[in-house]
C-alpha cells in the first residue's frame, strides 16, 4: 500500500489500486480525526467508522490525481494473499 496525503488537509491514508475503478483505502490511526470531512460525516470529532461512501471528496480527488499521474500504480497482488493461515 502507498501512503497518500490529501492535498487539502494533509490527512494521510494508505491506498492500493486493484483496477481503474477499484481502490482500497486504509485509514491510519488518527487520519479520520484529522480529516474535517470525515469528522463531520460521522457526527463526532474522532471520525471513527468512516465508510467508503463517506470518503472525503478532496481525498478522493488526490487519490485519482496520483493514479492518473502514475504515482499510484495498479497492484499485481491478488486477494486473498496465497498462503497458510497460522
Long-range contacts (C-beta under 8 A, 24 or more apart in sequence): 1-26, 2-66, 2-71, 2-72, 4-59, 4-62, 4-63, 4-66, 4-72, 5-62, 6-35, 6-56, 6-58, 6-59, 6-62, 7-58, 7-61, 7-62, 7-65, 8-56, 8-58, 8-59, 8-62, 9-34, 9-35, 9-36, 9-56, 9-58, 10-34, 11-35, 11-38, 11-56, 11-59, 13-59, 15-63, 15-66, 15-72, 16-75, 16-77, 17-67, 17-72, 17-73, 17-74, 17-75, 18-74, 18-75, 18-79, 19-74, 20-67, 20-74, 23-63, 23-67, 25-52, 25-55, 25-59, 25-63, 35-59
